[in-house]
Amino acid sequence: MTSVLDLAPAAPVVPVVVIEDAADAVPLARALVAGGLPAIEVTLRTPAALDAIRAIAAEVPEAVVGAGTVVSPANAADAVGAGARFLVSPGWTDALLAAMRGSGVPFLPGVSTTSEVVALLERGVTDMKFFPAEAAGGVPYLKSLAGPLPQARFCPTGGISLASAPSYLALPNVGCVGGTWMLPTDALAARDWGRIETLAREAAGLPRADARQAQATALRSPSGR
Ligand SMILES: O=C(O)C(=O)C[C@H](O)[C@H](O)COP(=O)(O)O
């Protein structure tokens, strides 16, 4: 099963979307895809979320739509039933983990402490959401985890901005970052899809760690050897 962290190799950023009106889902997803962010996390925080996932899955084939705020086995089942291709949770329990595992789609359980990371590794899960990233310790915290727990890989989310994203993406244990900064509330309210596309394009241009490493290697050895 492909990991969520590998879903969008070209895009280092997963937009985290809160949709109030399902009618906005398709134009919003099209704007994100056009800007270069095809992996889209629709949070199950609003009554419109499942309809939004359904609409994106049906009408925007270039998008890889997933569900966020998955906090119960029922959430996982409903999201996959609506067409979610990945699941993200802010935290996890064994019951939630079993449901996400049984869903058949890639999933990212949320962690914010070292013990939660170790408990997931013990259960065979290496790819996790680090939430709430900034409040839980941010870049220095993840850097500290890379020493003792190099097998754990993270998608930090929570409080990340265009300015802070590059320092996360430069870490060896970060595969992507999640965030809402490319979806400002006023642009959503105004249905300003053009502005969202522009902000998405800016986010999609952020280099991720492996790209930085490849670039560094190429610079050291222009022949590629
Ligand atoms: O809904 C969920 O399941 C969450 O875990 C929360 C989101 O990841 C954050 O709300 C991201 O929002 P920003 O902090 O604005 O980037």
The ligand as a MOL file (V3000), in Angstrom:
LIG
                    3D

  0  0  0     0  0            999 V3000
M  V30 BEGIN CTAB
M  V30 COUNTS 16 15 0 0 0
M  V30 BEGIN ATOM
M  V30 1 O -8.6920 18.6260 11.4140 0
M  V30 2 C -7.7750 17.8930 11.7590 0
M  V30 3 O -7.8520 16.6620 11.7740 0
M  V30 4 C -6.5120 18.4410 12.2070 0
M  V30 5 O -5.6880 17.6890 12.6140 0
M  V30 6 C -6.2510 19.8670 12.1790 0
M  V30 7 C -5.5260 20.4030 10.9560 0
M  V30 8 O -4.4830 19.6110 10.5440 0
M  V30 9 C -5.1040 21.7700 11.2650 0
M  V30 10 O -6.2590 22.4890 11.5750 0
M  V30 11 C -4.3110 22.4420 10.2070 0
M  V30 12 O -4.5850 23.8110 10.2040 0
M  V30 13 P -3.4810 24.9410 10.3050 0
M  V30 14 O -2.9710 24.9130 11.7040 0
M  V30 15 O -4.2290 26.1750 9.9770 0
M  V30 16 O -2.4270 24.5930 9.2910 0
M  V30 END ATOM
M  V30 BEGIN BOND
M  V30 1 2 1 2
M  V30 2 1 2 3
M  V30 3 1 2 4
M  V30 4 2 4 5
M  V30 5 1 4 6
M  V30 6 1 6 7
M  V30 7 1 7 8
M  V30 8 1 7 9
M  V30 9 1 9 10
M  V30 10 1 9 11
M  V30 11 1 11 12
M  V30 12 1 12 13
M  V30 13 2 13 14
M  V30 14 1 13 15
M  V30 15 1 13 16
M  V30 END BOND
M  V30 END CTAB
M  END
